[in-house]
């Protein structure tokens, strides 16, 4: 006996539609409508009609096999047979994350095809697979950050069953799974939520569309919509973590912020499920309150992306100074991030033309995720170039070493481990020509701040843009990719083997550098990561080096001298004292 419910507080009539069958629904408390529908069972298609308008898909639809404009299909989560009993994800303190986009990770672009590549990730040495958003979005190809059916895994990827098989397969191989979710806005194409209730507000704005109403009139049920969505991914799909997109765009003036409420409810669910659950935020606020404990006024999330680490490392290695990179580029910026968490902690930002951030006092490395590349920083370039296209092989190895031996939770983006030659471009599949043109225009305006020519921008709507972004797995065995892959494997193995690299206390990290000579040494316990960013060979002073072993080096002619390391230009050595 299935009880069908939908929240539509402003509707005068609501009807459930199943094929030719139309059932009037009864209004209950708080604007919820319901009807007992014994004919609705697994696989049955249905929709709602509001005040004679529709049919419209269920806002909480778990299955949209015909896409965002099609009917919903009823899903019985209990039918799937999981094989991961007793699974517990490793803690973020010992994690190495691998971010992947299902549609471009393989040529087939499905959950099932991704399973075939999981053994590569195990051999690489990562512990967590992070999926960019899979909630139903318009068309068959896209980044997923404009999803509209937040409860339904994308039909083109393989739908609910496909996602469950992928998660189950990851767990069998010892890989945890994190999913990107977007709670700050919804996409424009197929977004019917506003027809059902006050999900959105004009009191705030976001760069991507209407802001969600989580603190205004009738916002209780809107908050519940997002909270229940998060809990569903953990409970019904056995996920180990959620990465929450751009939390700075979730404007909530409530006494209890939505993120704080989410962390509290996930903590309760964690006890119920008996396994650790992680919440990772994307935030450019440099505000440690996101991850501080709720007992001391924080939101209590597990970790957040460290934008300062990426920006400082990217600007230093590439020399780029456009857009927000103008705030970075010195060795001093990277040194401050590695030892204090943020580069901007209440200091003046030239790019923002104001002070930015607050001190990360008391934070540990496990609360900050650090990377050299991610989907945003590659895809939001006009040509979608990866760092492997921007750097010399030597500088690329230095960047990898600083990420994978650093104090933060390291993250790689798909293909980074072999210096993939394929770009990762921005692509969409909107059927509405006006919307498609608006997306093209918006990309041009966004890139203007970086000085990129509009002629260089790839058409997001062109299928060729999507095709070019798909990984070429065959190049892993070819030069120079095979050597880059070996380097990443070696660094990840070193991270697991050396105890000093698991100590994430930032006060235990020290950094010495010379801006003019362009060298930097990161010391973590017994480990020294010695980097020569200059083009010429030089002897880098390492006082108290003493008796040391070379754990890993990108320069085959490295020399350990008395209190110094001689390195070729653009080279790095990991030394254990």
C-alpha positions, 0 to 999 in steps of 0.5 A: 500500500503506497502513500503518495505525498507532495508538498504544494502549499499554494495549490487549490487542487492536486491530482496524482496521474498514473497513465490514464488514471487520475486520483484527487489528493487530500490536503493535510497539515503544512501544505502536504497533499496525500493519497493512498495509491495501491496501484503505485509500485516499483517501476510505475510511472506517475506525475502530479497535476496542480490546479489543472496544470501538468503533469509535473514530475515529483519534486522528490522523484527518485527515478527520471528515466525520460529526463527532467521533463518526463514522468517520475517512476516509483522506486523501491530502494529495498529491491537492491541487494547490497554486498557491503555489509560491515563496510566502514570508510577510512577517515579523512585524516588518512584519505586521498581523494580522486574526483571524477566526472562520470560522463567523461571518465570513460567513453561510455560515460556510465556508472557501469563503465566507471566500475571497469576502471576502479582497479586502476584507482586501487593500484594508484593508491587513492582511498576515496572516489568523489563523483561530481553531481549525478542528480538529474539534469537537462539533456544527456551531457553536462557537468551536473551542477545545474541539476533539478531532480535532486533525488534522482541519479541521472538517467544517462549515467545508469539511473538509481540501479547503476549508481548503487552498483558503482558504490557497491563495487567501490566498497568491495575494492576498499574505496569510499565514495563521496558525492557532490551535491548542489544546495545553493541553486537549481538549474533552469531547464526542467526546474518545476519546484517553483510551481509546487511551493516557495522553494526560491526567494528574491531576497538573495541572488546567486551567480547561477540562478534563483537563491533557495529559500531556507530562512524565509516564510514557509522555509521549514519544508524547503530546508527539509527538502535539502536535509532529507536529500542529504540523508537519502544519499547516505541511507539509500545509496550507502555513500560515505560523504557529501561534498556540498557545492559553494556553501557561501551561496547558501544564504541563511540568516536563521539562528541555526544555519542549514549546514549546522542542522545538516551536520547535526542530523548526519551525526545522528544518522552516523550512529544509526548506520554504524559507519563514519559519514563525512561532509565536505564543503566548498567555500571561498570564505576562508572561514574556519567556522564551517568546520569548527565544532558546533559546541564552539559556534561552528557548523561542524562539517568534516572539512572544506576545500582549501581554495587558498592552497590551490590558488597559491600553488597554481599561481606559483607554478604557472606564473599566472596573475589574472583574475583571482590569481593576482592575489598569489604567486609568491613562495611566501603565500604557499608557505603561509598556507602550508603552516597556517591554513589560509593565505588570506586570514583577515588580510587585504585582498587586492582582487576583492579590494577588501580584507578577506578571511579569518585565522584558521587557528586550531584547524588541522590538515584533515579539515582542509582538502588541497589540490593542484587541479579540480573540475572548476579550475580546469573547466573554467578556463577558455580552453580547459587546459590541465596543469600538464599543458601549462607546466614543464614536466619538472614543475608538474612533479613539484606540484604533485609532490607538494599536494601528496606530501602536504598536510592537507587531505590530497585530491586528484582530478581524473587523469591528473595522475598520468598528465592526461592530454585531454582537456576538461571543458564546460559542456551542456545539452540544453534543448531551449535555444535561448537558454543555450545562447544565454549560457554561451554569452555568460561564459564569454562574460565570465572569462573576460576577467582573465583576459581570454579572447571570446574566440578561444571559448569552446561552444558548451552546446557542441557535442564535440566539446563534450567528446574532447573532454573524455579521457583517453585511457590508452595514453597511460602506457605512452611517454611521457604519461607512463612516467607521470603515472609512476610518479603519482603512484610513488608519492601516494605509496610514500604518503602511506609509508612515512609516519611523518606524512600522516601527522596533519598538525599544522603547527608541526609543519615548517617551511623555508624558502628563498624568493630570489633563488626560487627554492622551498623546503617543507619539513614535516617531522623527519621528512624534508620536501626540497623543491627547486623551482629555478630553471638552473641546478642549484645547491639548496641549503638544508641545515641539520640534514645529517644522515639522510635517505633519499625516499624519492626524487625527480632528478636522477643526478641529485646529490646529498651534500653536507647540509645541502641538496643539489637539485637540477632545475624544476626538480624535487626531492623527498628526503628522510632524516 
